Amino acid sequence: MMLKVFPVSLGFLVACAMSALPAQADVLLSSASVERVVSMEYEDGSTETEYVPAKAVEPGEELAYVVSFRNDGAEPADSVVMTIPVPKDMIYVENSVIADNAAVDFSVDGGESFAPRDKLTVEDGEQVRKAAADEITHVRWTIARMTPGEEGMLAFHAILN
């Protein structure tokens, strides 16, 4: 069995996060990273999740897409929206979103429309059903107000097909 190893690129992540910021805001992306999610199990039975740099990944590995940001402006920034697509060949991991003081919505139609996860649906023939994790195409964070100097971090996990 041949195992594919995929190089990890941050280019799309930085471009998507930056393009989602409102033009009038001085909110700057301070860092973006893609990290492997590694679960460590200890002899006492406890577990801990660690994040390690992801230079190349194999199918089945879980990654964290992480963006840190800061309001470098002198004024508050209102309604800051950041949208990041779930990369092709990746499946969103349920309940993995980190959202510092942000409302989170999801899309199943390429970012055309968004809804909270519990209200995210898809049409399946003549029925409407709750969207599955592998149908999520984008994650969007909305921050009502960022005061000058305020920093935040957002992230989600996904598994490589």
Secondary structure, 3 states (H helix, E strand, C coil): CCCCCEECCCHHHHHHHHHCCCCCCCEEEEEEEEEEEEEEECCCCCEEEEEEECCEECCCCEEEEEEEEEECCCCCEEEEEEEEECCCCEEECCCCCEECCCEEEEECCCCCCCECHHHCEEEECCEEEECCHHHCCEEEEEEEEECCCCEEEEEEEEEEC
